[in-house]
Amino acid sequence: MDILIVIALAIALVTATVTDIRNQRIYNWLTFPLILAGLATHTVFGGFAGLKFAAGGLALGFVAMAIPYFFGVMGAGDVKLMAGIGAWLGVEATLVAFLFTCIAGGLYALVVLAFNPHMFKTVLRNIAYTFLVFIGTRHFNFASADGQQTLPRLCYGVAITVGTIGAMGIFAWESGSIFPGY
């Protein structure tokens, strides 16, 4: 089962990374089959326990990424990709994958900003301005000091790929298997 999980996720993650970098999109033709295949595979191999395992991971992956989506900082394809990863990895590994994805995404954003020093200064100015508005009003509202500048768009599929591979590596190293064992 481990090899099936690795192959399915490797194909999906490479495809998602390539389409996200090229087109800044993660397509439904990738995410929906990934979700359905994860649910079906775990149901076939684990019965109802396998279905619960996959559904729990799917729900966690979806909810974890839907929150930033509703704030407008994440694309819908990213949400569905993490839900599909959750359907394959279950709750525990999906949580680790999400946390690693957050770390990878933060580092990715810093690298993008490092290559654009003017943008980095703008971001720091916006953070300082938002903090000052909070001190003065006691309300947290993002306030852009320079409303005309837009931040570069991140291809978050890259961060999701790095985070998922990291989580799978940790689970394989610690327990010798990604397989849940229902």
C-alpha positions in Angstrom: 0.0 0.0 0.0 2.9 2.4 0.7 4.1 2.3 -2.8 0.6 3.0 -4.1 0.3 6.1 -1.9 3.8 7.3 -2.9 3.1 6.8 -6.6 -0.3 8.4 -6.6 0.9 11.4 -4.6 4.1 11.8 -6.5 2.2 12.0 -9.8 -0.3 14.4 -8.4 2.2 16.6 -6.7 4.5 16.9 -9.7 1.6 17.6 -12.0 0.2 20.2 -9.6 3.6 21.9 -9.2 4.1 22.1 -13.0 0.6 23.4 -13.7 0.8 25.9 -10.9 4.1 27.3 -12.0 3.1 27.4 -15.7 -0.5 28.5 -15.4 -0.9 29.5 -11.8 -3.7 27.0 -11.5 -4.3 23.6 -10.0 -7.0 22.0 -12.1 -10.1 20.0 -11.1 -9.1 17.3 -13.5 -6.3 16.6 -11.1 -7.8 17.2 -7.7 -11.2 15.5 -8.0 -9.7 12.2 -9.2 -7.1 12.4 -6.5 -9.8 12.8 -3.8 -11.9 10.0 -5.2 -9.0 7.6 -5.7 -7.8 8.2 -2.1 -11.3 7.5 -0.7 -11.7 4.4 -3.0 -8.3 3.0 -2.3 -8.5 3.2 1.4 -12.1 1.8 1.3 -11.0 -1.2 -0.8 -8.0 -1.9 1.4 -9.5 -1.0 4.8 -13.2 -1.3 4.5 -15.2 1.2 6.6 -12.2 2.0 8.8 -10.3 2.9 5.7 -13.1 5.1 4.5 -13.2 6.9 7.9 -9.4 7.3 7.7 -9.5 8.9 4.2 -12.6 11.0 5.0 -11.0 12.4 8.1 -7.8 13.4 6.2 -9.9 14.9 3.4 -11.9 17.0 5.8 -8.8 18.2 7.7 -7.0 19.1 4.5 -10.0 20.9 3.1 -10.8 22.9 6.3 -7.1 23.8 7.0 -6.7 25.3 3.5 -10.3 26.7 3.2 -9.7 29.2 6.0 -6.9 31.1 4.1 -9.0 30.7 1.0 -11.9 32.6 2.6 -9.5 35.4 3.5 -8.5 35.6 -0.1 -4.9 34.5 0.2 -5.2 31.0 -1.2 -6.7 29.6 -4.4 -9.4 27.0 -4.6 -7.1 24.6 -6.4 -4.7 24.7 -3.4 -7.7 23.8 -1.1 -8.7 20.8 -3.2 -5.1 19.6 -3.6 -4.7 19.5 0.2 -8.0 17.8 0.5 -6.9 15.2 -2.0 -3.6 14.7 -0.1 -5.6 14.3 3.1 -7.7 11.5 1.4 -4.5 9.6 0.9 -2.6 10.4 4.1 -5.3 10.5 6.8 -5.7 13.0 9.6 -2.3 12.6 11.4 -0.1 12.8 8.3 -2.2 15.5 6.8 -1.8 17.7 9.8 2.0 17.3 9.6 1.8 17.9 5.8 -0.2 21.1 6.4 2.2 22.4 9.1 5.2 21.6 6.8 3.4 23.3 4.0 3.0 26.5 6.1 6.7 26.5 6.9 7.6 25.9 3.2 5.1 28.6 2.1 6.6 31.1 4.5 10.1 30.4 3.4 9.0 30.5 -0.3 7.4 34.0 0.3 10.6 35.2 2.0 12.7 34.0 -1.0 10.4 35.8 -3.4 10.6 39.0 -1.4 14.4 38.7 -1.1 14.7 38.8 -4.8 12.6 42.0 -4.9 14.0 44.4 -2.3 11.5 47.2 -3.1 8.6 44.8 -2.4 10.2 43.6 0.8 10.4 47.2 2.0 6.7 47.7 1.0 5.7 44.6 3.0 7.6 45.8 6.1 6.0 49.2 5.8 2.5 47.7 5.5 3.1 45.5 8.6 4.3 48.6 10.6 1.4 50.7 9.4 -1.1 47.9 10.3 0.5 47.7 13.7 0.2 51.4 14.2 -3.5 51.4 13.2 -4.0 48.6 15.7 -2.4 50.6 18.5 -4.5 53.6 17.7 -7.9 51.9 17.2 -7.6 48.6 19.0 -9.0 46.9 15.9 -6.9 44.7 13.7 -7.6 45.8 10.2 -4.9 45.4 7.5 -4.1 48.8 6.3 -1.8 49.1 3.3 0.6 52.0 3.4 0.9 51.8 -0.4 -2.4 50.7 -1.9 -1.1 50.8 -5.4 1.5 48.0 -5.0 0.5 44.4 -5.3 2.4 41.5 -4.0 3.8 38.9 -6.3 1.5 35.9 -6.7 2.9 32.7 -5.1 2.5 29.3 -6.7 1.4 27.6 -3.4 1.3 24.2 -5.1 5.1 24.2 -4.7 4.8 24.7 -1.0 2.2 22.0 -0.7 4.4 19.6 -2.6 7.4 20.3 -0.3 5.3 20.1 2.8 3.7 16.8 1.8 7.0 15.2 0.8 8.4 16.3 4.1 5.5 14.8 6.0 5.7 11.6 4.1 9.5 11.4 4.8 9.0 12.0 8.5 6.3 9.3 8.7 8.4 6.8 6.7 11.5 7.5 8.8 9.8 7.3 12.2 7.5 4.3 11.7 9.0 2.7 8.6 5.7 3.1 6.8 3.2 5.7 5.5 0.6 3.0 5.6 -2.0 3.8 8.2 -2.7 0.3 9.5 -6.3 1.3 10.2 
